[in-house]
Amino acid sequence: MSIKYLVKTSQYFDSVSLMNIARDVRTLDSIDDAALVMGTDANKSLLQQVSALTAEAEAASPTDLILMVKGEADALDDALALAEKLLTQRPTSTHGETHRPRTLRSAVRAQPDTNLAVISVAGAYAVAEAWNALQRGLHVLLFSDNVPIEDEIALKQYAVEHGLLMMGPGAGTAIINGAALGFANVVPAGPVGIVSAAGTGLQEVSTILTREGVGITQGIGVGGRDLSDEVGGLMMIHAIRALQTDPATEVIAAISKVPSAAVSEKVIDQLVEDEKPAVVIFMGAGELPDSPASTVHFANTLEEAALTAAALVKGIDAAAVQDRLAAQRESLRAQAGELAGRLRPSQKYLRGLFSGGTLCEEAMRIWSARLGDIWSNGPLKPELRLPDSNKSYRHCALDLGEEEFTVGRPHPMIDNDLRIRRLLQEAADPEVAVIQLDVVLGYGAYPDPASELGPAIREAREIAARDGRDLLVIGALTGTEGDPQNLSRQARAFESAGIVVASSNAAASALAVMILTADA
């Protein structure tokens, strides 16, 4: 196989367009691989795992586009020519629109009943667009990140004063009045209101609720920094107050990663003010505190939070959830015992490849309770940060949705390429025993993840088998039967590919740990 690079200087392209063009090029005869990425350090490091970079590619800047094709030597020029042709083609509409507004003002003029704006532009422009929307009386979902925290505070203060939602920055998920925004799932209407500073946390809780036969009133994403000392929980507290006055909301669920202790206390105080029962899952808050009121219930995992909220809706004693989880742990131990017997003594490490940051953090917290230090690009302790995110070390969990991996390439919920490359890399390590994955379904996510990840899982297990090893791949699917991908269909496809599918991210994480410890 031969490899050829082409660099197009000072040319920026949408990452999803680049993903689609790379897929088209890979379909060519005699082409084994193709990649179109912006010249960030992370992207160049990934390309170096395929081959050494040319001097031109090595010198590329984040505003330069790198094209790489791998295959038969006489097919490479045609492959690059096709890629360049596709880059110059203008996208065509598939929805028959005759006019698409170019500004927020023209959009509101064309649709005067509009009351919410979804903003996804570069961070440098996001603040101005958010102000424009709020000052027009619109609620805002600010998908964009890289927004200065002082701007976030000012935007949220204005929104609270004017009775508006300012969701974000970095809010990737919301379900407002039944409308799924960003990465979200098809869930029924029901009595649980969710406020979350964690996007995939909102997805995990809402989808488990759906499997329990319970729907939601609202799913309000507030952005990952909302519960920091600086922002002070402005939007979470504002959203909780709105749900407390909503007659359709019977139970409130509050979700966050690593909240400030002072802000956490303020949020709980707000929940106590109302008689509505509430469930709180604040990961990283340490030992669960004693509940300040009989109406407030604390949970250790996203699954426990969802099951507790469902029990409260159904009038079941929340304590019964613990019996159910205890029975689940016994079942997982039996399963772990069988799986552990398939491993060599030299296989001792656990690796996680996650598309959801919240799910990655939840897994690390479950792992670390039994395995100790977990290395990561988003570690639980600063000293456990990987020196190079492209190289795993000991027990290791990667959040592939972190900015270092997504600048110049699509999010891993949309594009499986990065995770597939890393999966095969981990499979070649003879000390790896278990690889854990999350698979997030729903709007915005890849339309058929099993069709790409399934063959990659088979290939990874074949790599291990050629070395005389077994390789265990464990995963959980965040989704519902109503999602475009269909939960059951995806689960069957993954199981046929050799993945052990667990009922939740927490269950998958517990099973992985049990396999590697005496708990099995």
Secondary structure, DSSP 8 states (H G I E B T S, - for coil): -EEEEEEETT----HHHHHHHHHHHHTSTTEEEEEEEE--HHHHHHHHTTS---HHHHT--TTSEEEEEEE-GGGHHHHHHHHHHHHHS----SS--S---SSHHHHHHH-TT--EEEE-S-HHHHHHHHHHHHHTT-EEEE------HHHHHHHHHHHHHTT--EE-SS--EEEETTEEEESB----EEEEEEEES-HHHHHHHHHHHHHTT--EEEEEE--TTTTSTTTTTHHHHHHHHHHHT-TT--EEEEEEES--HHHHHHHHHHHHTSSS-EEEEEETS-S----SSTTEEE-SSHHHHHHHHHHHHHT--TTHHHHHHHHHHHHHHHHHHHHHTTS-TT--EEEEEES-HHHHHHHHHHHHHHH---EESS-SSGGGB-SSTTS--SSEEEETTSHHHHTTS--TTT--HHHHHHHHHHHT-TTEEEEEEEEE-SBTS-S-HHHHHHHHHHHHHHHHHHTT---EEEEEEE--TTSTT-HHHHHHHHHHTTEEEESSHHHHHHHHHHHHSTT-
